[in-house]
């Protein structure tokens, strides 16, 4: 994972901008989401089942998007943010590629002309650029104080039909997540997950069932006082 300029608070742990990808499959039949298990020796959330994702890297801002996000998505991503929405979306695509081997993007001739930075070489070699239009901003959460690592995580939703690769082929995945699998929403509670992941899944279930509330839920734990609002 990469990192942006850190924001330091009272516990002196930097808060790094991050992007997390929720890949939804079979949304109209029996919805499933892609999850994997972090290693037991990981510093952050060891042994937990999570969505693919990680910190925004500085080079993510240098990668153009094949298609821009919807205006509403871009505006909400820009709310209270120092990082450009395009960099957050690019990071989401990169992390999905690195951690699962799944390709989210659109063919674009510009990919061949880019001086591929570290972390993007394999992706750009496919001839694709990140597809911002395929991603929907659905959740935001800042890790509370007292944790060994802290992130300002934006959760992006994408339908598996928008993938440019076989959704069951994880052969290109790196080692950060194990036991990659499509978990049915009606079975996901049986997995050991972080609390915030459970909250996100509840929001996702409401969305799938047509019970969404306008706005992006934001759990702001930037200080010792936890605050909730919608963006």
C-alpha positions, 0 to 999 in steps of 0.5 A: 500500500502507498500513502499520501501526505499524513494528517497527524492528530493527538495520538501522532498516528498518521491518517492516510487516504485509502480506497476500498472496493466492494465488488457486488455479484448477482445483485438481483438473485442471491447477492455476493461480495468479494472478500479475503482474509488478512494474514494473522501477522498483519499489523492492521486487522490481522486475520479479519475478512475484508474487502480489497483496498489500501492506501492511496499512493502518490503515483495514483494521481498520475494515472488518467481515467478512461472514463470520469466518475458521475458528477455526484460521485466526484463531488462527494469524493471531493468533500473535506478531501485533500486528495483528488477524486481521480486519485482515490478512484485510481487507487481503488482500481490498483488495489483491486488488481494487486490484491485479487488479480481482477481487472476493472477498467476500459481499453484506452490507447493512452495506457501504452504511452504512460511511463508506468510507475511501480504498482501500475506496470502490470495493469497498464500492460493490459492496455486498460485505464481505470474506469471511474464511471463504473465505481459508486461512492457508498461509504466513508470511515476514518479509523479511530485513535489508538489503532496502529494504523489509521485510514480515511477510507472511501468505499467504492461499489462496483458491479462484477459485470463491469470487470474486464476479467474473469471474476473467478480468476484470482491467479494474478493476486498478490499475497496480502489477502488469502481465501479470496471468495464470493460471499453471499450476503445472507451468509457473511455474518458468519465471517470474522470481520472488523466492526466497520465492515459489518456496518458497510455490509448493512448499508449494502444490504439496504441498498440491494433491497431498495432501502437506501437513504440519500447521501454517503454515510460517513463515520468520522473518528478523526478525534476521540469523539465519534461523529456520524453524518451523510455527505 
